Each structure stands twice: as C-alpha cells, then as structure tokens.
Amino acid sequence: MENIIPNCPRCGAQLVKVKDKDYYGCPNWLPGNKGCEGTIWWPESDRKGKYPNAIFSIKIESKSQPGFFHQVKFYESGDIYCDCVAYSMGKFCSHSKKAIEKIEEIIGKIKKENKL
C-alpha cells in the first residue's frame, strides 16, 4: 500500500519532508505562531522505532470542563501536541502552556532534591 502524504489539518497545505528529519511538516509553519501552527506526519512504514517519538505526556485539566482532561504530548523533536479544539485550530493552547509550566516545576524539584 502506497503512503499518500496528507494535507495540513490546520491550513490545508500539502505537507513536505522536513529537512534533515524523517517526517513531513506543514510548509507554512513559522516559529512564534507567526504562521500555521503546523503538524507532523510520517509514513506508517517509518513510524516503528523512528524519530520523532513521543517521549512523555501530561494530563491537564480543562478549565471550561472541570473533570475533563487533555493529553499533551512532547516529542523528541521538541514538538508539542494537544488533543483539544484550540490546538487543532492552530493555536498554542492553554493546556500546552500549563504542561510546560508543570514540567518546569518538576525539573526544578528534581534539581533541588539532587542539589544540581
């Protein structure tokens, strides 16, 4: 079965191979939310055991729906993904921001406890 390269779910552009990476990304992506927030995709045949792998994820509670959580994933490449509506619309969501703050808190605690 041939892999068909999809379009970006946010802006509709055809995904392109990311330079020096094993995956495809949105050609309209720009850092600092100056372009499409983008997405990453890699062919199914290349997924198993290849970069970028999700290295961890954190559950963040929804502010608008207490008791409901969103899963924020962090990839080896530095990419972040959240399963919320705002993120799917190309915005850097509050859940991602809270997840980063939580990670900073955890790293600070580890450094303090280990006198690093």
C-alpha distances in whole Angstrom, upper triangle without the diagonal:
4,7,9,13,15,19,21,22,26,27,24,23,20,19,20,19,23,25,25,23,19,18,18,21,23,25,28,29,32,34,37,35,36,33,30,30,26,23,21,17,15,11,10,10,13,15,16,20,20,22,23,23,25,29,31,31,34,35,37,39,39,42,42,41,43,41,38,36,33,31,31,29,29,27,28,28,30,28,29,27,29,28,31,31,33,31,28,30,30,34,34,36,39,37,35,39,40,37,38,42,42,40,43,45,44,44,47,48,47,48,52,52,51,53,51
4,6,10,12,16,19,20,24,24,21,20,17,16,16,16,20,22,22,20,17,16,16,19,20,22,25,26,30,32,35,33,34,30,27,27,23,21,18,15,13,9,10,10,12,15,17,20,19,21,21,22,25,28,30,31,34,35,37,39,39,42,41,41,43,42,38,36,33,31,30,28,28,26,27,26,29,26,28,26,28,27,30,30,32,29,26,29,28,32,33,34,37,36,34,37,39,37,37,41,41,39,42,44,43,43,46,48,46,48,51,51,50,52,50
4,6,9,13,15,17,20,21,18,17,14,13,13,13,16,19,20,17,14,12,12,15,17,19,22,22,26,28,31,29,30,27,24,23,20,17,15,11,9,6,8,8,10,12,15,18,16,18,18,19,22,25,27,27,31,32,33,36,35,38,38,38,40,39,35,33,29,27,27,24,25,22,23,22,25,23,24,23,25,24,27,27,28,26,23,25,25,28,29,30,34,32,30,34,35,33,34,37,37,35,38,41,40,39,43,44,43,44,48,48,47,49,46
4,6,10,13,14,18,18,15,14,11,10,12,13,16,19,20,18,15,13,12,14,15,17,19,20,24,27,29,27,28,24,21,22,18,16,14,11,10,8,10,12,13,15,18,21,19,19,19,21,23,26,28,28,31,32,33,35,34,37,37,36,39,38,34,32,29,27,27,25,25,23,24,23,25,22,24,22,24,23,26,25,27,24,21,23,23,26,27,29,32,31,29,33,35,33,33,37,37,36,38,41,40,40,43,45,44,45,48,49,48,50,47
4,7,10,12,15,15,12,11,7,7,8,10,13,16,18,15,13,10,8,10,11,13,16,17,20,23,26,24,24,21,18,18,14,12,11,8,8,8,11,13,13,14,18,20,18,17,17,19,21,24,26,26,29,30,31,33,32,35,35,35,37,37,33,31,27,25,24,22,23,21,22,20,22,19,21,19,22,21,24,23,24,21,19,20,20,23,24,26,30,29,27,30,32,30,30,34,35,33,35,38,38,37,41,42,41,43,46,47,46,48,45
4,7,8,12,12,9,9,6,6,9,12,14,18,20,17,15,12,9,10,10,12,14,15,19,22,24,22,22,19,16,16,12,11,10,8,10,10,12,15,15,15,19,21,19,19,18,19,20,24,25,25,27,28,29,31,30,32,32,32,34,34,30,28,25,23,23,21,22,20,22,20,22,19,19,18,19,19,20,20,21,18,15,17,17,20,22,23,27,26,24,28,30,28,29,32,33,32,34,37,36,37,40,41,41,42,45,46,46,47,45
4,6,9,8,5,5,4,5,9,12,14,18,20,18,17,13,10,9,8,10,11,13,17,19,22,19,19,16,12,13,10,9,10,10,12,13,16,18,18,18,22,24,22,20,19,21,22,25,26,25,27,28,28,30,28,31,30,31,33,33,30,28,24,23,22,21,22,21,23,20,21,18,19,17,19,18,19,18,19,17,14,14,14,18,20,22,25,25,23,26,29,28,28,31,32,31,34,36,36,36,39,41,41,42,45,46,46,47,45
4,5,6,5,5,6,6,10,13,13,17,20,17,17,13,10,8,6,9,9,10,14,16,18,15,16,13,9,10,7,6,8,9,12,14,17,20,19,18,22,24,21,19,18,19,20,23,24,23,24,25,25,27,25,27,27,28,30,31,27,25,21,21,19,19,19,18,21,18,19,15,16,14,16,15,16,15,15,13,10,11,10,14,16,18,22,21,20,23,25,24,25,28,29,28,30,33,33,33,36,38,38,39,42,43,43,44,42
4,6,6,8,10,10,13,16,17,20,23,20,19,16,13,11,9,12,12,12,16,18,19,16,17,14,10,10,8,8,10,11,14,16,18,21,21,19,23,25,23,21,19,20,20,23,23,22,23,23,23,24,23,25,24,25,27,28,24,22,19,19,18,18,19,19,22,20,20,16,15,13,14,13,14,12,13,11,8,8,9,13,15,16,20,20,19,21,24,23,24,27,28,28,30,32,32,33,36,37,37,39,41,43,43,44,42
4,6,8,11,11,14,17,17,21,23,21,21,17,14,11,9,12,10,10,13,15,16,13,14,11,7,7,7,8,11,13,17,19,21,24,23,22,25,27,24,22,20,21,21,24,24,22,23,23,22,24,22,23,23,24,27,27,24,22,19,19,18,18,19,19,22,20,19,16,15,13,13,13,13,11,11,9,7,6,6,10,12,14,18,18,17,20,22,22,22,25,27,27,28,31,32,32,34,36,37,38,40,42,42,43,41
4,6,9,10,13,17,17,20,23,21,22,18,15,12,8,10,8,10,13,15,16,13,13,10,7,9,8,10,13,14,18,20,22,25,24,24,27,29,26,24,22,24,23,27,27,25,26,27,26,27,25,26,26,27,30,31,28,26,23,23,21,21,22,22,24,22,21,18,18,16,17,17,17,15,14,13,10,9,8,12,15,17,21,21,20,22,25,25,25,28,30,30,31,34,35,35,37,39,40,40,43,45,45,46,43
4,7,9,12,16,17,20,23,21,21,17,14,12,9,10,10,12,15,18,20,17,16,13,10,12,10,11,13,14,17,18,21,23,23,23,26,28,26,24,22,24,24,28,28,27,28,28,28,29,27,29,28,29,32,33,29,28,24,24,23,23,24,23,25,23,23,19,20,18,19,18,19,17,17,15,12,12,11,15,18,20,24,24,23,25,28,27,28,31,32,32,34,36,37,37,40,42,42,43,45,47,47,48,45
4,6,9,13,14,17,20,19,19,15,12,10,7,7,7,10,14,17,19,16,16,12,10,12,10,11,12,13,16,17,20,23,22,22,26,27,24,23,21,24,24,27,28,28,29,30,30,32,30,31,31,32,35,35,32,30,26,26,24,23,24,22,24,21,22,19,20,19,20,21,21,19,19,17,15,14,13,17,19,21,25,26,24,26,29,28,28,32,33,32,34,37,37,37,40,42,42,42,45,47,47,48,45
4,6,10,12,15,18,17,16,13,10,9,7,8,10,12,15,19,21,19,19,15,12,14,11,11,12,11,13,14,17,19,19,20,23,25,22,21,20,22,23,27,28,28,30,31,31,33,32,34,33,34,37,37,33,31,28,26,25,24,24,22,23,21,22,19,20,19,21,22,23,21,21,19,17,17,16,19,21,24,27,27,25,28,31,30,29,33,34,33,35,38,38,38,40,43,42,43,46,47,47,48,45
4,7,9,12,15,13,13,10,6,5,5,6,9,10,14,17,19,18,18,14,12,13,9,9,8,8,10,12,15,17,16,16,20,22,19,17,16,19,20,23,25,25,27,28,29,31,30,32,32,33,35,35,32,29,26,24,22,21,20,18,20,17,18,16,17,17,19,20,21,21,21,18,16,17,15,18,20,22,26,25,23,26,29,27,27,30,31,30,32,35,35,34,37,39,39,40,43,44,43,45,42
4,6,9,12,11,11,8,5,6,6,6,10,11,14,17,20,19,19,15,14,15,11,11,10,9,10,12,16,17,15,17,20,21,18,16,16,19,21,24,26,26,29,30,31,34,33,35,35,36,38,38,35,32,28,26,24,22,21,19,19,16,18,16,19,19,22,23,24,24,24,21,19,20,18,21,22,24,28,27,25,27,30,28,28,31,33,31,32,36,35,35,37,40,39,39,43,44,43,44,41
4,6,9,7,8,6,4,6,9,9,13,13,15,17,21,20,20,18,16,16,13,12,10,9,9,11,15,15,13,14,18,18,15,13,13,17,19,22,24,25,28,30,31,34,34,36,37,37,39,39,35,32,29,26,24,22,20,17,17,14,17,16,18,19,22,23,26,26,25,22,21,22,20,23,23,26,29,28,25,28,30,28,27,31,32,30,31,35,34,33,36,38,37,38,41,42,41,42,39
4,6,5,7,6,5,6,9,9,12,11,13,14,18,18,18,16,15,15,12,11,9,10,10,13,16,17,14,15,18,18,15,12,12,15,17,20,22,23,26,29,29,32,32,34,35,36,38,38,34,31,27,25,22,20,18,15,15,11,14,13,16,17,21,23,25,25,24,21,20,21,19,21,21,24,27,26,23,25,28,26,25,28,29,27,28,32,31,30,33,35,34,34,38,39,38,39,36
4,5,8,9,9,10,12,11,14,13,14,16,19,20,20,18,18,18,15,15,13,14,13,16,19,19,16,17,20,19,16,13,13,17,20,21,24,26,29,31,32,35,35,37,38,39,41,41,37,34,30,28,25,22,20,17,16,13,15,15,19,20,24,26,28,29,28,24,24,25,22,24,23,26,29,29,25,27,30,28,26,30,31,28,29,33,33,31,34,36,35,35,38,40,38,39,35
4,7,9,11,12,15,15,18,16,17,18,21,22,22,21,20,20,17,17,14,14,13,16,19,18,15,16,18,17,13,11,12,16,18,20,23,25,28,31,32,36,36,38,40,40,41,41,38,34,31,28,25,22,20,16,14,11,15,15,19,21,25,27,29,30,29,26,26,27,24,26,25,28,30,29,26,28,30,28,26,30,31,28,29,32,31,29,32,35,33,33,36,38,36,37,33
4,6,8,10,13,14,17,15,17,17,21,21,22,20,19,18,15,14,11,11,10,12,15,15,12,12,15,14,10,8,9,12,15,17,20,22,25,28,29,33,33,35,37,37,38,38,35,31,28,25,22,19,17,13,12,9,13,13,16,18,22,24,26,27,27,23,23,25,22,24,23,25,28,27,23,26,28,25,24,28,28,26,27,30,29,28,31,33,31,32,35,36,35,36,33
4,7,10,14,15,18,17,19,20,23,23,24,22,20,19,16,14,10,9,7,9,12,11,8,9,12,11,8,7,8,11,14,16,20,21,25,27,29,32,33,36,37,37,38,37,34,31,27,24,22,19,17,13,12,11,14,14,17,18,21,23,26,27,27,23,23,25,23,25,24,26,29,27,24,27,29,26,25,29,29,27,29,32,30,29,32,34,32,33,37,37,36,38,34
4,7,11,12,15,14,17,18,21,21,22,19,17,16,13,10,7,6,4,8,10,11,9,9,12,13,9,8,8,11,13,16,19,20,23,26,27,30,30,33,34,34,35,35,31,28,25,22,20,17,16,12,12,10,13,12,15,15,19,20,23,24,24,20,19,21,19,21,21,23,26,25,22,25,27,24,24,28,28,26,28,31,30,29,32,34,33,34,37,38,37,38,35
4,7,9,12,12,15,16,19,19,19,16,14,14,10,8,6,5,6,9,12,13,11,12,16,16,13,12,11,14,16,19,21,22,24,26,27,30,30,32,33,33,35,35,31,28,25,22,20,18,17,14,15,12,15,13,15,15,18,19,22,22,22,19,17,19,17,20,20,22,26,25,22,24,27,25,24,28,29,27,29,32,31,31,34,36,35,36,39,40,39,41,37
4,6,9,8,11,13,16,15,16,13,11,10,7,6,5,6,9,12,15,17,15,15,18,19,16,13,12,15,16,19,21,21,23,25,26,28,28,30,30,31,33,33,30,27,23,21,19,17,16,14,15,12,13,11,13,13,16,18,20,20,19,16,15,16,14,16,17,19,23,22,19,22,25,23,22,26,27,25,27,30,30,29,32,35,34,34,38,39,38,40,37
4,5,6,9,12,15,13,13,10,8,8,5,6,7,9,12,15,18,20,18,18,22,23,19,17,15,18,19,22,23,23,25,26,26,28,27,29,29,31,33,33,30,27,23,22,20,18,18,16,18,15,15,13,14,14,17,18,19,19,18,15,14,14,11,14,15,18,22,22,19,22,25,24,23,27,28,27,28,31,32,31,34,36,36,36,39,41,40,41,38
4,6,9,12,15,14,13,9,8,10,8,10,11,12,15,17,21,22,20,21,24,25,22,19,18,21,22,24,26,26,28,29,29,32,31,32,32,34,36,37,33,31,27,26,23,22,21,19,20,17,17,15,17,18,20,22,22,22,20,18,17,16,14,17,18,21,24,25,22,24,27,26,25,29,30,29,30,34,34,33,36,38,38,38,41,43,42,43,40
4,6,10,12,11,9,6,5,8,7,10,12,14,17,20,23,25,23,23,27,27,24,22,20,23,23,25,26,26,27,29,28,30,29,30,30,32,34,35,32,30,26,25,23,22,21,20,21,18,18,15,17,17,19,21,21,20,18,16,15,14,11,14,15,19,22,23,21,22,26,25,24,27,29,28,29,33,33,33,35,38,38,38,41,43,42,43,40
4,7,9,8,8,5,5,6,5,8,10,14,16,20,22,25,22,22,25,25,22,19,17,20,20,22,23,23,24,26,25,27,26,27,28,30,32,33,30,27,23,22,20,19,18,17,18,15,14,12,14,14,17,19,19,19,17,14,14,13,10,12,13,16,19,20,18,19,22,22,21,24,26,25,26,29,30,29,31,34,34,34,37,39,39,39,36
4,7,6,5,5,7,7,8,11,13,17,19,23,26,28,25,25,28,28,24,21,19,22,21,23,24,24,25,27,26,28,27,28,29,31,33,34,31,28,25,24,21,20,18,18,19,15,14,13,14,16,18,21,21,20,18,15,16,15,12,12,13,16,19,20,18,18,22,21,20,23,25,24,24,28,29,28,30,33,33,33,35,38,37,38,34
4,6,6,7,9,8,10,13,14,18,21,24,27,29,26,25,28,27,24,21,18,21,20,21,22,22,23,25,24,26,25,26,28,30,31,32,30,27,23,22,19,18,17,16,17,14,12,11,13,15,17,20,20,20,17,15,17,16,12,12,11,15,17,18,15,15,19,19,17,19,22,21,21,24,26,24,26,29,29,29,32,34,34,34,31
4,5,8,10,9,12,15,17,21,23,27,29,32,29,28,30,30,27,23,21,23,22,23,23,22,22,24,22,24,24,24,25,28,29,31,28,26,22,22,19,19,17,18,19,16,14,13,13,15,17,20,19,19,16,14,17,16,12,11,9,13,15,17,14,13,17,18,15,18,21,20,20,23,25,24,25,28,29,28,31,33,33,33,31
4,6,7,6,10,13,16,19,22,26,28,31,28,27,30,30,27,24,21,23,22,23,23,22,22,23,22,23,22,22,23,26,28,29,26,24,21,21,18,18,18,18,20,17,15,13,13,14,15,18,17,16,13,12,14,12,9,8,8,11,14,16,14,14,17,18,16,19,22,21,21,24,26,26,27,30,31,31,33,35,36,36,33
4,7,8,11,15,17,21,24,27,30,32,30,29,32,32,29,26,23,25,25,26,26,25,26,27,25,27,26,26,26,29,31,33,30,28,25,25,22,22,21,21,23,20,18,16,16,18,19,21,20,19,16,15,16,14,11,11,11,15,18,20,17,17,21,22,20,22,25,25,25,28,30,29,30,33,34,34,36,39,39,39,36
4,6,8,12,15,18,21,24,27,29,27,27,30,30,27,24,22,24,24,26,26,25,26,27,26,27,26,26,27,29,31,33,30,28,24,24,21,21,21,20,22,19,18,15,16,17,18,20,19,18,15,14,14,12,9,10,12,15,18,20,18,19,22,22,21,24,26,26,26,30,31,30,32,35,35,35,38,40,40,41,38
4,5,9,12,15,18,21,24,27,25,24,27,28,25,22,20,22,21,24,24,23,24,25,24,26,24,25,25,27,29,30,27,25,22,21,19,19,19,19,21,18,17,14,14,14,15,17,17,15,13,11,11,9,6,9,11,14,17,19,17,18,21,21,21,23,26,25,26,29,30,30,32,35,35,35,38,40,40,41,38
4,7,10,14,17,20,23,25,23,22,25,25,23,20,17,19,18,20,21,19,20,21,20,22,21,22,22,24,26,27,24,22,18,18,15,15,15,15,18,15,14,11,10,10,12,14,14,13,11,8,9,8,5,7,7,11,14,15,13,14,18,17,17,20,22,22,23,26,27,27,29,31,31,32,35,36,37,37,35
4,7,10,14,17,19,22,20,19,22,23,20,17,15,17,17,19,20,19,21,22,22,24,23,24,25,26,28,29,25,23,19,18,16,15,15,14,17,14,13,10,11,10,12,14,15,14,13,10,9,10,7,10,11,13,17,17,15,17,20,19,19,22,24,23,24,27,28,28,30,32,32,33,36,37,38,39,36
4,7,10,14,16,18,17,15,19,20,17,15,12,14,14,17,18,17,19,20,21,23,22,24,25,25,28,28,24,21,18,16,14,13,13,12,15,12,12,9,9,8,11,12,14,14,14,10,9,11,9,12,12,14,18,17,15,18,20,19,19,22,23,22,24,27,27,27,30,32,31,33,35,37,37,38,35
4,7,10,13,15,13,12,15,16,13,11,9,11,12,15,17,17,19,21,22,25,24,27,27,28,30,29,26,23,19,17,15,13,12,11,12,10,12,9,10,10,13,14,16,17,17,13,12,15,13,15,15,17,20,19,16,19,22,20,20,23,24,22,25,28,27,27,30,32,31,32,35,36,36,37,34
4,7,9,12,10,9,13,15,12,11,10,11,13,16,18,18,21,23,24,27,26,29,30,29,31,31,27,24,21,18,17,15,15,12,14,13,14,12,13,12,15,15,18,19,19,16,14,17,16,18,18,20,23,22,19,23,25,22,23,26,27,25,28,30,29,29,33,34,33,34,38,38,38,40,37
4,6,8,7,6,10,12,9,9,9,11,13,16,19,19,23,25,26,29,29,32,33,32,34,33,30,27,23,21,19,16,16,13,14,13,16,14,15,15,18,18,21,22,23,19,18,21,19,22,22,23,26,25,22,25,27,25,25,29,29,27,29,32,31,30,34,35,34,35,38,39,38,40,37
4,5,5,6,10,12,11,12,12,13,16,19,21,22,25,27,29,32,32,35,35,35,36,35,32,29,26,23,22,19,19,17,17,17,19,17,19,18,21,21,24,25,26,22,20,23,22,25,25,27,30,28,26,29,31,28,28,32,32,30,33,35,34,33,37,38,37,38,42,42,41,43,40
4,5,5,8,11,10,12,13,13,15,18,20,21,25,26,28,31,31,35,35,34,35,34,30,28,25,22,22,19,20,17,18,18,21,19,20,18,21,20,24,25,26,23,21,24,24,26,26,27,30,28,26,30,31,28,29,32,32,30,33,35,33,33,37,38,36,38,41,41,41,43,41
4,6,7,10,10,12,14,14,17,20,22,24,27,29,31,34,35,38,38,37,39,37,34,31,28,25,25,22,22,19,19,19,22,21,22,21,24,24,27,29,30,27,25,28,27,30,29,31,33,31,29,32,34,31,31,35,34,32,35,37,35,35,39,40,38,39,43,42,41,44,41
4,6,8,6,9,10,11,15,17,20,22,25,27,30,33,33,37,37,37,38,36,33,30,27,24,23,19,19,16,16,16,19,18,20,20,22,23,26,28,29,25,24,27,26,28,27,29,31,29,27,30,31,28,28,32,32,29,32,34,33,32,36,37,35,36,40,40,38,41,38
4,6,6,8,8,8,11,14,17,18,22,24,26,29,30,33,34,33,34,33,30,27,24,20,20,16,16,13,13,14,17,16,17,17,19,20,23,25,26,23,22,25,24,26,25,26,29,26,24,27,28,25,26,29,28,26,29,31,29,29,33,34,32,34,37,37,36,38,36
4,6,9,10,9,12,14,17,19,22,24,27,30,31,35,36,35,35,34,31,28,25,21,21,17,17,14,14,16,19,18,19,19,21,22,25,28,29,25,25,28,27,29,28,28,30,28,26,29,30,26,27,30,29,27,30,32,29,29,33,33,31,33,37,36,35,38,35
4,7,9,8,11,12,15,18,21,24,27,30,32,35,36,35,36,34,31,28,25,22,21,17,16,13,12,14,17,17,19,19,22,23,26,29,30,26,26,29,28,29,28,28,30,27,25,28,29,25,25,29,27,25,27,30,27,27,30,31,29,30,34,33,32,34,32
4,6,7,10,12,15,18,22,24,27,30,31,35,36,35,36,34,31,28,25,22,20,16,15,12,10,11,15,15,17,18,21,22,26,28,28,24,24,27,25,27,26,27,29,27,24,27,28,24,24,28,27,24,27,29,27,26,30,31,29,30,34,34,32,34,32
3,5,9,10,14,16,20,23,25,28,30,32,34,34,34,33,30,27,24,20,18,14,12,9,7,8,11,11,14,15,19,20,24,26,26,22,22,25,23,24,23,24,26,24,21,24,25,22,21,25,24,22,24,27,25,24,27,29,27,28,31,32,30,32,29
4,7,9,12,14,17,20,22,26,27,29,31,31,32,31,28,24,21,17,15,12,10,6,5,6,9,9,11,12,16,18,21,23,23,19,19,22,20,21,20,21,23,21,18,21,22,19,19,22,22,19,22,25,23,22,26,27,25,27,30,30,29,31,29
4,6,9,11,15,18,20,24,25,28,30,29,30,28,25,22,19,15,14,10,9,6,6,8,10,10,11,12,15,17,20,23,23,19,20,23,21,22,20,21,23,20,18,20,21,18,18,21,21,18,21,23,21,21,24,25,24,25,29,29,28,30,27
4,6,8,11,14,17,20,22,25,27,26,26,25,22,18,16,12,10,6,6,4,6,9,10,9,9,9,12,14,17,20,21,17,18,21,20,20,18,18,20,17,15,17,18,14,15,18,17,15,18,20,18,18,22,23,21,23,26,26,26,28,26
4,7,11,14,17,20,22,25,28,27,27,25,23,19,17,13,11,8,6,5,6,10,10,10,10,12,14,16,19,23,23,19,21,24,22,22,19,20,20,17,15,17,18,14,14,17,16,13,16,18,15,15,19,20,18,20,23,23,22,25,23
4,7,10,13,17,19,22,24,24,23,22,19,16,14,10,9,6,6,7,9,12,11,11,10,11,12,14,17,21,21,18,20,23,22,21,18,18,18,15,13,15,15,11,12,15,13,11,14,15,13,14,17,18,17,19,22,22,22,24,22
4,7,10,13,15,18,21,20,19,18,16,12,10,6,5,4,6,9,12,14,12,12,9,9,9,11,14,18,18,15,17,20,19,19,16,15,15,12,10,13,12,9,11,13,11,10,14,15,13,15,18,18,18,20,23,23,23,26,24
4,6,10,13,15,18,17,16,15,13,10,8,6,5,7,9,12,15,17,15,14,11,11,10,12,13,17,17,15,18,20,20,18,16,14,13,9,9,11,10,6,9,11,9,9,13,13,12,14,17,17,17,20,22,22,23,25,24
4,7,9,13,15,14,13,11,10,6,6,5,6,9,12,15,18,20,18,17,13,12,10,10,12,15,16,15,17,20,20,18,16,14,12,9,10,12,10,8,12,13,10,12,15,15,14,17,19,19,20,23,24,24,26,28,27
4,6,9,12,11,10,10,8,5,5,6,7,11,13,17,20,21,19,17,13,12,10,11,11,14,14,14,16,18,19,16,14,11,9,6,8,10,7,7,11,11,9,12,14,14,14,17,19,19,20,23,24,25,27,28,28
4,6,9,8,7,7,6,4,6,9,11,14,17,20,24,25,22,20,17,15,12,12,11,14,14,15,17,19,20,18,16,12,10,8,11,12,9,10,14,14,12,15,17,17,17,20,22,21,23,26,27,27,29,31,30
4,6,5,6,7,6,5,7,10,12,15,18,22,25,26,23,21,17,15,12,11,9,11,12,13,15,17,18,16,15,11,9,8,11,12,11,12,15,15,15,17,20,19,20,23,24,25,26,29,30,30,32,34,33
4,6,6,9,9,9,10,14,15,18,21,24,28,28,25,23,19,18,14,14,12,13,13,15,17,18,19,16,15,11,9,9,13,13,11,13,16,16,16,19,20,20,21,24,25,25,28,30,30,31,33,35,34
4,6,9,9,10,12,15,17,20,23,26,30,30,27,25,21,19,15,15,11,12,12,15,17,17,19,16,16,13,11,11,15,16,14,16,19,19,19,22,24,23,25,28,29,29,31,33,34,35,37,38,38
4,6,6,8,10,14,16,20,23,26,30,30,28,26,22,19,16,14,12,13,14,16,17,18,21,19,18,15,13,12,16,17,15,17,20,20,20,23,25,24,25,28,29,29,31,34,34,35,37,39,38
4,5,8,11,14,17,20,23,27,30,31,28,26,23,21,17,16,14,16,17,18,20,21,23,21,20,16,14,13,17,17,15,16,20,19,18,21,23,22,23,26,27,27,29,32,32,32,35,36,36
4,7,10,13,16,19,22,26,29,30,28,26,22,20,17,16,14,17,18,19,21,23,24,22,22,18,16,14,17,19,16,17,20,20,18,21,23,22,22,26,27,26,28,31,31,31,34,36,36
4,7,10,13,16,20,23,27,28,26,23,20,17,14,12,11,13,15,16,17,19,21,20,19,15,14,12,15,17,15,15,19,19,18,20,23,22,22,25,27,27,28,31,32,32,34,36,36
4,7,10,13,16,19,23,24,22,20,16,14,11,10,9,13,14,14,16,18,19,18,17,13,12,9,12,14,12,12,16,16,15,17,20,19,19,22,24,24,25,28,29,29,31,33,32
4,6,10,13,16,20,21,19,16,13,10,7,6,6,10,11,11,12,15,16,15,14,11,10,7,9,12,11,10,14,15,14,15,19,19,19,21,23,24,25,27,29,29,31,33,32
4,6,10,13,16,18,16,14,11,8,6,6,8,12,13,12,13,16,16,16,14,12,12,8,9,12,11,9,13,15,13,14,17,18,17,19,22,22,23,25,27,27,29,31,29
4,7,10,14,15,13,11,7,6,4,7,9,13,13,10,12,15,15,14,11,10,10,7,6,10,10,7,9,12,11,11,15,16,16,17,20,21,21,23,25,26,27,29,27
4,7,10,11,10,8,6,5,6,9,12,15,15,12,14,17,16,15,13,13,14,11,9,12,12,9,11,14,13,12,15,17,16,17,20,21,21,23,25,26,26,28,26
4,7,8,7,6,5,7,9,12,15,18,17,14,16,18,17,16,13,14,15,12,9,12,13,9,10,13,13,11,13,16,15,15,18,20,19,20,23,24,24,26,24
4,5,5,5,6,8,12,14,17,20,19,16,17,20,18,18,16,17,18,16,13,15,16,13,13,16,16,14,16,19,18,17,20,22,21,22,25,26,25,27,25
4,5,7,9,12,15,18,21,23,23,19,20,23,21,21,18,20,21,19,16,18,19,16,15,18,18,15,17,20,18,17,20,22,20,21,25,25,24,26,23
4,6,9,12,15,18,21,23,22,18,19,21,19,19,17,19,21,19,16,18,19,17,15,19,19,16,18,21,20,19,22,24,23,23,27,28,27,28,25
4,7,10,13,17,19,21,20,16,18,20,17,17,14,16,17,16,12,14,16,13,12,15,16,13,15,18,18,16,19,22,21,21,24,26,25,26,23
4,7,10,14,16,18,16,13,14,16,13,14,11,13,16,14,11,13,15,13,12,16,17,15,16,19,19,19,21,24,23,24,27,28,28,29,26
4,7,10,12,15,13,10,12,14,12,12,9,10,12,11,7,10,12,10,10,13,14,13,15,18,18,18,20,22,22,23,26,27,28,29,26
4,7,9,11,11,8,9,12,11,11,9,10,12,10,8,11,13,11,12,15,15,15,17,20,19,20,23,24,24,26,29,30,30,32,30
4,6,9,9,6,8,11,11,10,9,8,10,7,7,10,11,10,12,15,15,15,18,19,20,21,23,25,25,27,29,30,31,33,31
4,7,9,7,7,11,12,12,11,10,12,9,10,14,14,13,15,18,18,18,21,22,22,24,27,27,28,30,32,33,34,36,34
4,6,6,6,9,10,10,10,8,10,8,10,13,13,13,16,18,18,19,22,23,23,25,27,28,29,31,33,34,35,37,35
4,5,5,6,9,9,11,9,11,11,12,15,16,16,19,20,21,22,25,26,27,28,30,31,33,34,36,37,39,40,38
4,5,5,7,6,7,6,9,10,11,12,14,15,17,18,20,21,23,24,26,27,29,30,31,33,35,36,37,39,37
4,5,5,5,6,5,9,9,9,11,13,13,15,17,18,19,21,23,24,25,27,29,29,31,33,34,35,37,35
4,5,7,9,9,13,12,12,15,17,17,18,21,22,22,24,26,27,28,30,32,33,34,36,37,38,40,38
4,6,9,10,13,14,14,16,18,19,20,22,23,24,26,28,29,30,32,34,35,36,38,39,40,42,39
4,7,9,12,13,12,14,17,17,18,20,22,22,24,26,27,28,30,32,33,34,36,38,38,39,37
4,6,9,11,10,11,14,15,15,17,20,20,21,24,25,26,27,30,31,32,33,35,36,37,35
4,7,8,7,8,11,12,12,14,16,17,18,20,21,22,24,26,27,28,30,32,33,33,31
4,5,5,7,9,10,11,13,15,16,17,19,20,22,23,25,26,28,29,31,32,33,31
4,5,5,6,8,10,11,12,14,15,16,18,20,21,23,24,26,27,29,30,31,30
4,5,5,6,9,10,10,12,14,15,16,18,20,21,22,24,26,27,28,30,28
4,5,5,6,9,10,11,12,14,15,16,18,20,21,22,24,26,27,28,26
4,5,5,6,9,10,11,12,14,15,17,19,20,21,23,25,26,27,25
4,5,5,6,9,10,10,12,14,15,17,18,20,21,23,24,25,24
4,5,5,6,9,10,11,12,14,15,17,18,20,21,23,24,22
4,5,5,6,9,10,11,12,14,15,16,18,20,21,22,20
4,5,5,6,9,10,10,12,14,15,16,18,20,21,19
4,5,5,6,9,10,11,12,14,15,17,18,20,19
4,5,5,6,8,10,10,12,14,15,16,18,16
4,5,5,6,9,10,10,12,14,15,16,14
4,6,5,6,9,10,11,12,14,15,14
4,5,5,6,9,10,11,12,14,13
4,5,5,6,9,10,11,12,10
4,5,5,6,9,10,10,9
4,5,5,6,8,10,10
4,5,5,6,8,8
4,6,5,6,5
4,5,5,6
4,6,8
4,6
4
